[in-house]
Amino acid sequence: MPPVCICVPTYNAAGTVRATLQSILAQSYGNLIVHISDNASTDDTLQVIAAIADPRIRIHRQAENGGAELNFTRCIQMATGKYTAIFHADDIYEPDMVARQVSFLESNQDVGAVFTEAMMINEHGTALGTTGAVPGRRMGVTRLGFAELLKAMLLQHSFLVCSSAMVRTKIYKDDIGEWGGRGFRSAADVDIWLRVAASKPIAVLAERLMRYRISDTQYSQRNRNRTERLDFFLVMDAYLARPEVRALLTVKDFIHYGWLERHERVARAMNLFGLGRAAEARDLLRGVLCWDAVRAAASTRRGFVTLAGATLLLLLMPFGAWSRGRAIVNAAKSISWR
């Protein structure tokens, strides 16, 4: 049983960290150590953790909050053992998750990291659906090298569950080293997984071995009303600017990325219109209705939703910031864009 290091970055997680740690400590895999890197919490996070009497827990309290990216970097720095997982302080991990991941990595030495699918839950633990599946795959294990992973992201956005990743510690130490050092903000994990895949292929187990918590408040803040371009596109644009990366792609891959960008523009336009900023929404919609949008709608659900959303907005645009129109758009978002 090779040693496994589980790092848990925390900040004001008093309401969820106990359940998270209990799920980690209840793992069927015994040879693990848990490092807590607390980012100067101002609530009772540390008291909650200290009340859990288990010698496998190591608490590292930071005097100042250095931001989430620095806290994740600290997790990489303190990682020990053969494998490292950075688990989140509000998720729940099924009892066999670590054992399944270690078993896979031990049997597949050519793989650098393994991910799993997850059940999404809300603040109260109610199931919302599933996430983390590789697009187009239903069963078994999917391996993705750098080119395959990038191509999948250009078509389907980022689908990997960050807090499900178990990575060979040597890769974290030698090839990654720092989390978020390239200025990709909240999408730093997308860059990390591409860099891992450039070292060794990654794998995704088609098993829901964790529960991924989504706060309704966070979801609304990050998606429902956001008006700025997603940080994900910072990563994609940076990689596509590299000639050696572009050489790995086909014309079809760039078309797929255009579909994603169109979807992003329509999503932002819907948010702007829902906020009463119809003129800004209209600017984002210029050129979205075209034959390529029809082809995308016939090819993917995302493309269909994009075309439907753009059509709805353009029908409502003549009425400006009409309150009834805004209500219709906000209702459509709750149905189609989640």
C-alpha positions in Angstrom: 0.0 0.0 0.0 2.0 3.0 -1.2 1.7 6.1 0.9 -0.9 8.7 -0.2 -0.9 12.3 0.7 -4.3 14.1 0.8 -4.1 17.9 1.1 -7.1 19.9 2.0 -6.9 23.7 1.4 -9.3 25.5 3.7 -10.7 28.9 4.2 -13.8 29.6 6.3 -15.1 26.1 5.8 -16.4 25.4 9.3 -19.8 24.4 8.0 -18.6 21.6 5.7 -15.0 20.6 6.6 -16.1 18.1 9.3 -18.1 16.0 6.9 -15.3 16.2 4.3 -12.6 15.0 6.8 -14.8 12.3 8.1 -15.3 11.0 4.6 -11.5 11.1 4.0 -10.6 9.4 7.3 -13.2 6.7 6.6 -11.5 5.6 3.4 -10.9 1.9 3.0 -7.3 2.7 2.0 -5.3 2.9 5.2 -1.9 4.3 4.3 -2.6 8.0 4.0 -1.8 11.3 5.7 -4.0 14.4 5.6 -2.4 17.8 5.5 -4.7 20.8 6.2 -3.5 24.1 4.7 -5.6 26.8 6.3 -5.6 30.1 4.6 -6.1 32.3 7.8 -9.7 31.4 8.3 -11.7 33.8 10.4 -14.5 31.4 11.4 -14.3 28.2 13.5 -12.6 26.0 10.8 -9.5 25.3 12.8 -11.5 24.5 15.9 -13.7 22.1 14.0 -10.6 20.3 12.6 -8.8 20.2 15.9 -11.8 18.5 17.5 -11.3 15.5 15.2 -8.9 13.3 17.0 -6.9 11.4 14.4 -3.1 11.2 14.2 -3.1 11.2 10.4 -4.2 14.9 10.4 -1.5 17.6 10.2 -2.7 21.2 10.5 -0.7 24.0 8.9 -2.2 27.5 9.7 -1.1 30.4 7.6 -0.8 33.8 9.3 -2.2 35.7 6.3 -4.5 34.9 3.5 -2.4 34.6 0.4 -5.2 33.7 -1.9 -6.5 30.3 -3.1 -3.8 29.8 -5.7 -1.0 30.2 -3.1 -2.8 27.8 -0.8 -2.9 25.2 -3.5 0.8 25.7 -4.2 1.5 25.1 -0.5 -0.4 21.8 -0.9 2.0 20.8 -3.7 5.0 21.8 -1.6 4.0 19.8 1.4 3.0 16.7 -0.6 4.7 13.5 0.3 4.3 9.8 -0.6 3.8 8.3 -4.0 0.4 9.9 -4.8 -1.1 13.2 -3.9 -4.8 14.3 -4.0 -5.9 17.9 -3.3 -9.4 17.4 -1.9 -11.8 20.3 -1.4 -13.1 21.2 2.1 -16.8 21.0 1.1 -16.9 17.8 -1.0 -17.7 14.3 0.2 -15.6 11.3 -0.8 -17.0 7.8 -1.1 -15.2 5.1 1.1 -13.4 3.3 -1.8 -12.3 6.4 -3.8 -8.7 6.4 -2.7 -8.3 2.7 -3.0 -9.8 2.6 -6.5 -7.5 5.4 -7.7 -4.4 3.9 -6.1 -5.2 0.5 -7.6 -5.6 2.1 -11.1 -2.3 4.1 -10.9 -0.4 1.1 -9.6 -1.6 -1.0 -12.5 -1.1 1.7 -15.1 2.4 3.1 -14.6 2.2 5.1 -17.8 -0.7 7.3 -16.5 0.1 10.5 -14.6 -3.2 11.3 -12.9 -6.6 9.7 -12.4 -9.9 11.5 -12.1 -13.4 10.2 -11.3 -17.0 11.3 -12.0 -19.0 12.8 -9.3 -22.6 13.3 -8.0 -23.4 17.0 -7.7 -25.1 18.0 -4.4 -26.3 21.3 -3.1 -25.6 23.0 0.3 -28.0 20.5 2.0 -26.7 17.4 0.4 -29.5 17.0 -2.1 -28.5 15.4 -5.4 -28.5 17.7 -8.4 -27.1 15.5 -11.1 -23.8 14.1 -12.2 -20.6 15.7 -13.6 -17.1 14.7 -14.7 -17.9 12.3 -17.5 -15.7 12.3 -20.6 -17.8 13.6 -23.5 -19.1 10.7 -25.6 -18.0 8.0 -23.1 -20.4 6.1 -20.9 -18.5 3.3 -19.3 -15.0 2.0 -18.3 -11.9 4.1 -18.2 -10.9 6.8 -20.7 -7.3 7.7 -21.3 -6.4 11.1 -22.6 -3.1 12.4 -23.8 -2.4 16.1 -24.1 -3.8 16.4 -27.7 -6.9 14.4 -26.9 -7.6 16.3 -23.7 -7.2 19.7 -25.4 -9.4 18.6 -28.3 -12.1 17.5 -25.9 -12.0 20.8 -24.0 -12.2 22.8 -27.3 -15.5 21.0 -28.0 -17.0 20.5 -24.5 -15.3 23.0 -22.2 -13.5 21.8 -19.1 -15.2 18.6 -17.8 -12.7 17.2 -15.3 -13.7 17.4 -11.6 -10.7 19.2 -10.0 -11.2 17.8 -6.5 -11.3 14.2 -7.9 -7.7 14.3 -9.1 -5.0 12.0 -7.8 -1.6 12.8 -9.2 1.7 11.1 -9.0 3.6 13.2 -6.4 6.7 13.3 -8.6 4.7 15.0 -11.4 3.3 17.6 -9.0 6.9 18.3 -7.7 8.9 18.1 -10.9 6.5 19.3 -13.6 3.9 21.5 -11.9 5.5 23.0 -8.8 3.2 26.1 -8.7 -0.6 26.4 -8.9 -1.8 29.4 -10.9 1.5 30.9 -11.7 0.5 31.6 -15.3 -2.2 34.1 -14.5 -5.2 32.0 -15.4 -7.1 32.9 -12.3 -10.0 30.6 -11.5 -9.1 28.4 -14.5 -5.7 27.5 -13.2 -6.7 23.9 -12.8 -7.4 23.6 -16.5 -3.8 24.6 -17.2 -2.6 22.1 -14.5 -4.3 19.1 -16.1 -3.0 20.0 -19.6 0.5 20.2 -18.2 0.1 16.9 -16.4 -1.2 15.3 -19.6 1.8 16.7 -21.5 4.0 14.7 -19.0 1.9 11.5 -18.9 -1.7 10.7 -20.1 -4.5 11.2 -17.6 -7.3 8.8 -17.0 -11.0 9.2 -16.0 -12.8 6.4 -14.2 -16.5 6.2 -15.2 -17.4 5.8 -11.5 -19.1 8.4 -9.2 -16.7 8.1 -6.3 -17.4 11.5 -4.7 -20.1 14.1 -4.1 -19.2 17.5 -5.5 -20.9 20.3 -3.6 -22.3 23.2 -5.6 -23.6 26.2 -3.6 -26.6 27.8 -5.1 -25.2 31.2 -4.2 -21.9 30.5 -5.8 -23.5 29.1 -8.9 -25.6 32.3 -9.3 -22.6 34.5 -8.7 -20.3 32.7 -11.1 -22.6 31.8 -13.9 -26.2 33.1 -13.8 -25.2 36.8 -13.6 -21.7 36.9 -14.8 -21.0 39.3 -17.6 -17.2 38.8 -18.1 -15.6 36.2 -20.3 -14.9 32.9 -18.4 -11.3 32.4 -17.3 -11.3 29.1 -19.1 -10.8 31.0 -22.4 -7.6 32.6 -21.0 -6.1 29.1 -20.9 -7.4 28.0 -24.3 -6.2 31.2 -26.0 -2.7 30.9 -24.4 -2.3 27.3 -25.6 -3.7 28.1 -29.1 -1.2 30.9 -29.5 1.6 28.3 -29.4 2.6 27.0 -32.8 3.5 23.5 -31.6 0.1 23.2 -30.1 -1.7 24.5 -33.2 0.1 21.9 -35.2 -1.6 19.1 -33.2 -5.1 20.4 -34.1 -7.3 20.2 -37.2 -9.6 22.7 -38.8 -12.5 20.9 -37.1 -11.0 21.6 -33.6 -10.9 25.3 -34.3 -14.5 25.2 -35.5 -15.4 23.5 -32.2 -13.7 26.3 -30.3 -15.7 28.8 -32.3 -18.8 27.0 -31.1 -17.7 27.4 -27.5 -16.9 31.1 -27.9 -20.3 31.7 -29.5 -22.0 29.9 -26.6 -20.0 32.1 -24.2 -21.1 35.3 -26.0 -24.8 34.2 -25.9 -24.6 33.2 -22.2 -23.1 36.6 -21.3 -25.7 38.4 -23.4 -28.5 36.6 -21.6 -27.1 37.7 -18.3 -26.7 41.2 -19.4 -30.2 41.3 -20.8 -31.5 39.8 -17.6 -29.8 42.6 -15.7 -31.5 45.3 -17.9 -28.4 46.0 -19.9 -29.9 45.4 -23.3 -27.5 47.5 -25.4 -24.5 45.6 -24.2 -26.3 42.3 -24.8 -27.0 43.4 -28.4 -23.3 44.1 -29.0 -22.4 40.6 -28.0 -25.0 39.1 -30.3 -23.7 40.6 -33.5 -23.1 37.8 -36.0 -24.2 34.9 -33.8 -27.0 33.8 -36.1 -25.2 32.2 -39.0 -25.0 28.8 -40.8 -22.2 27.7 -38.5 -24.6 28.2 -35.6 -27.1 26.0 -37.3 -24.4 23.3 -37.8 -23.4 23.5 -34.2 -27.1 23.2 -33.1 -27.4 20.0 -35.2 -24.2 18.6 -33.7 -24.3 19.2 -29.9 -26.8 20.1 -27.2 -24.7 23.1 -26.3 -25.0 24.3 -29.9 -28.7 23.9 -29.9 -29.0 25.8 -26.6 -26.8 28.5 -28.0 -29.0 29.0 -31.1 -32.2 28.9 -29.1 -30.9 31.4 -26.6 -29.6 33.8 -29.3 -33.0 33.6 -31.1 -34.9 34.3 -28.0 -32.8 37.3 -27.2 -33.0 38.8 -30.7 -36.8 38.4 -30.6 -36.9 40.4 -27.3 -34.4 43.0 -28.2 -36.8 45.4 -29.9 -38.5 45.8 -26.5 -35.3 46.9 -24.8 -35.1 46.4 -21.0 -38.8 45.5 -20.8 -39.4 43.8 -17.5 -41.5 41.0 -18.9 -38.8 40.2 -21.4 -36.2 40.1 -18.7 -38.4 37.7 -16.7 -38.7 35.4 -19.7 -34.9 35.4 -20.2 -34.2 34.7 -16.6 -36.7 31.8 -16.7 -35.0 30.4 -19.8 -31.6 30.5 -18.1 -32.9 28.5 -15.2 -34.1 25.8 -17.6 -31.5 25.7 -20.3 -28.2 27.0 -19.0 -27.5 25.2 -15.8 
